């Protein structure tokens, strides 16, 4: 089961398989499906076995797509780091991708060749994991690679690799620290958990400790922690347990057991007294935090705490939202969540102060609402809405077998943390059975303790993150954890693996890849509603969900240039209710159905999206139609959403990546072109401040009309059934008599003026570099060859540009180049966040790499083959979920592709030659004509830029 809130980064929710059983079928169309019935239907069937060396293996069979998720979890995280070695678990994770003794190249090279998706690794306080989803025919190769680095790593680790990855990790730290609130991770852990506690330090560690890591440290860390008896391997997808047993034994069976790993002594600390601290940062408005340490995820009170926080500040209709944002708008945003780790956790409540309001007043109001919630507790209806919303999030990810949050993750987390791969069921049952009385009591128990109150105020930072993240536990470890003491496969057990012998696997070469299957994109069906709206449909019945996108030919390019930000403000105001449902009632209606309804836009389209549980589809569609067709545009709500957008806009003006984009795009396209605007669509403060209710309503009536719409549907229904439901919701919507509006792309794009535009952001440990030019091509052109050329130069991890600046130089956590996905004239943009003292050198390297790529060092045969193989073989895995298919449908329609476009793509790729790719790159790209934007500390950066032979202009942005 997913935790109710993922901490710090937006990791996808862990998922579960829902069997659409009788309980779902009986749900009435007009009523939400009962929570208890939905919870009972959540199931991930699995079988488990253990090798003689202690490796625990879990197998989940899912035949919907010809792919298998391979997920290896090691029971070692930053809480296991000894004194003076903070950040080492994460540093070692990076080293695991730099080759092993029998696969000495980059780990991603063979994976890209076979079309792997979701390949990555992560580290947190409790564990390190490595995962990839591969075509079924490449399972042996994936197991070879994972087993080789588990059992045969150290011979491939060199001082050079250690030094390089140390630099990469330090730039990852700088990149995180450089963003607004980037130092928050240090404040949370250092203040909630005392010195000596395993959670006291951040996983990223301190610069000094990273610098001190030696090759001997690497070897000891590996031999101490990376034995098979300290790992869980999950295979989920197109594989059965018999096949899994044979293959896992072949590749992992000869790896010797490692030493028993000592678990650090932990506790759930309570502050001796209330603690308050104030820090400054480049942020738009004052933010107030209240924090507590809480029990770990195995504690019976963890789920009730998460439910409590959902009601208090997690739901759109939460107590804090209603009290502090809607009814008495003293804050522009609020939130609350509980994040349990294995041994303890964090409970956090926050409020962003509305500009012009006294922060002390907001602090008092925040504390009053927390106290009021502890007095009254949640209602049964609030708990139902919290549970339905959470279940919607669970089921939204049901189709993913792996990645950051698929079914493999749910099984691995349960096995590693809770001795039970099916622990998600325990959590779901606790959620379904939670009562108002229980949740109230648990909330009072933990929130009545002294809080850590942190106040973030706008201003220049007084400290950086260089020395933060250190000071680890000096406490004693507890008894060794042997696998047979906590491994409980329960009913999924198929016995220990003792019947296959101990034959040594052949590691002289990578296993052959065979039996790869071509993509079978779902059949595309079409219909029209009574009013002429086209419906584009694909059936995916793996799970009982339906995804809908109502797309309008508008987008940010439709914004009047005299009033940029109009559409974003309109969409925000639409969220605040319809003519029949006020803001709170609309939020509650979505939550009861477990539906997700929201609006978004890109340069070309404005899209209203629905995720619905199949039993709740009809009422969800009714609610979606009301949202789109009948927005209240309540004038009383306008000032509130205006303040929120101004706050988001101010936040953007403090974010180095957003600053760079806001500077670059108007320069590339010209201020009069539809694409010559800040790409976020937030506009400018003057226009947002001046916008009126009538202006927003007029924009809606002009652009959000049925003759500008197309509806996309993917999920567990039929075209006939959903067309009937859509007709009931949208069929009587009549187009106005006025002519359809148009966007004017005939505006001339200015000739490029090569130069460097420098935005001064003092004390930035990194610089963000963007370089770009507008291409002659349009998004509707055939761009497969050009996009392949970009992939080779800078579009993926193995590209030349990233290999140079990250893997060779170690100056960046990662750089990329991309070709935009707009419908009209497209742009080529390179993005490079680099350490500040290498800003000028990084621009030189970009110029040198691009010049050689377009000159005498064009695409090699090896690069071409890797690109073709990866592009072709990844297609089945790229359309694993309904959301993936929905995106494919929208792309086909947006760019006027044939319905069999994706199925014919392999032939297009396989026909490419090095000459074709070189020609496409040389025609479209050049080292001349690039405009550079650099966001960084001018006192450090400008002397580096002055010697590059390009004019340097200092630029600013209006607030």
Secondary structure as GFF3:
##gff-version 3
##sequence-region A 1 959
A	DSSP	alpha_helix	22	25	.	.	.	ID=ss1
A	DSSP	alpha_helix	35	41	.	.	.	ID=ss2
A	DSSP	beta_strand	47	50	.	.	.	ID=ss3
A	DSSP	beta_strand	56	61	.	.	.	ID=ss4
A	DSSP	beta_strand	67	74	.	.	.	ID=ss5
A	DSSP	three_ten_helix	78	80	.	.	.	ID=ss6
A	DSSP	alpha_helix	88	95	.	.	.	ID=ss7
A	DSSP	alpha_helix	107	113	.	.	.	ID=ss8
A	DSSP	beta_strand	117	123	.	.	.	ID=ss9
A	DSSP	beta_strand	128	135	.	.	.	ID=ss10
A	DSSP	three_ten_helix	136	138	.	.	.	ID=ss11
A	DSSP	alpha_helix	139	151	.	.	.	ID=ss12
A	DSSP	three_ten_helix	154	156	.	.	.	ID=ss13
A	DSSP	alpha_helix	159	178	.	.	.	ID=ss14
A	DSSP	alpha_helix	184	192	.	.	.	ID=ss15
A	DSSP	alpha_helix	207	212	.	.	.	ID=ss16
A	DSSP	alpha_helix	215	225	.	.	.	ID=ss17
A	DSSP	three_ten_helix	228	230	.	.	.	ID=ss18
A	DSSP	beta_strand	231	237	.	.	.	ID=ss19
A	DSSP	alpha_helix	241	252	.	.	.	ID=ss20
A	DSSP	beta_strand	261	264	.	.	.	ID=ss21
A	DSSP	beta_strand	275	281	.	.	.	ID=ss22
A	DSSP	beta_strand	287	295	.	.	.	ID=ss23
A	DSSP	alpha_helix	301	309	.	.	.	ID=ss24
A	DSSP	pi_helix	310	314	.	.	.	ID=ss25
A	DSSP	alpha_helix	319	320	.	.	.	ID=ss26
A	DSSP	pi_helix	321	327	.	.	.	ID=ss27
A	DSSP	beta_strand	331	340	.	.	.	ID=ss28
A	DSSP	beta_strand	344	353	.	.	.	ID=ss29
A	DSSP	alpha_helix	359	376	.	.	.	ID=ss30
A	DSSP	alpha_helix	380	396	.	.	.	ID=ss31
A	DSSP	alpha_helix	407	418	.	.	.	ID=ss32
A	DSSP	alpha_helix	423	433	.	.	.	ID=ss33
A	DSSP	alpha_helix	436	447	.	.	.	ID=ss34
A	DSSP	beta_strand	452	458	.	.	.	ID=ss35
A	DSSP	beta_strand	477	481	.	.	.	ID=ss36
A	DSSP	alpha_helix	483	486	.	.	.	ID=ss37
A	DSSP	three_ten_helix	490	492	.	.	.	ID=ss38
A	DSSP	beta_strand	525	528	.	.	.	ID=ss39
A	DSSP	beta_strand	534	539	.	.	.	ID=ss40
A	DSSP	beta_strand	545	552	.	.	.	ID=ss41
A	DSSP	three_ten_helix	556	558	.	.	.	ID=ss42
A	DSSP	alpha_helix	566	574	.	.	.	ID=ss43
A	DSSP	alpha_helix	583	593	.	.	.	ID=ss44
A	DSSP	beta_strand	596	601	.	.	.	ID=ss45
A	DSSP	beta_strand	606	613	.	.	.	ID=ss46
A	DSSP	three_ten_helix	614	616	.	.	.	ID=ss47
A	DSSP	alpha_helix	617	629	.	.	.	ID=ss48
A	DSSP	alpha_helix	635	652	.	.	.	ID=ss49
A	DSSP	alpha_helix	656	669	.	.	.	ID=ss50
A	DSSP	alpha_helix	685	690	.	.	.	ID=ss51
A	DSSP	alpha_helix	693	703	.	.	.	ID=ss52
A	DSSP	three_ten_helix	706	708	.	.	.	ID=ss53
A	DSSP	beta_strand	709	715	.	.	.	ID=ss54
A	DSSP	alpha_helix	719	730	.	.	.	ID=ss55
A	DSSP	beta_strand	755	760	.	.	.	ID=ss56
A	DSSP	beta_strand	766	778	.	.	.	ID=ss57
A	DSSP	alpha_helix	784	790	.	.	.	ID=ss58
A	DSSP	pi_helix	791	795	.	.	.	ID=ss59
A	DSSP	alpha_helix	800	802	.	.	.	ID=ss60
A	DSSP	pi_helix	803	808	.	.	.	ID=ss61
A	DSSP	beta_strand	815	819	.	.	.	ID=ss62
A	DSSP	beta_strand	825	835	.	.	.	ID=ss63
A	DSSP	three_ten_helix	836	838	.	.	.	ID=ss64
A	DSSP	alpha_helix	839	854	.	.	.	ID=ss65
A	DSSP	alpha_helix	861	873	.	.	.	ID=ss66
A	DSSP	alpha_helix	875	878	.	.	.	ID=ss67
A	DSSP	alpha_helix	882	894	.	.	.	ID=ss68
A	DSSP	alpha_helix	901	910	.	.	.	ID=ss69
A	DSSP	alpha_helix	914	924	.	.	.	ID=ss70
A	DSSP	beta_strand	931	936	.	.	.	ID=ss71
A	DSSP	alpha_helix	938	945	.	.	.	ID=ss72
A	DSSP	beta_strand	952	955	.	.	.	ID=ss73
###
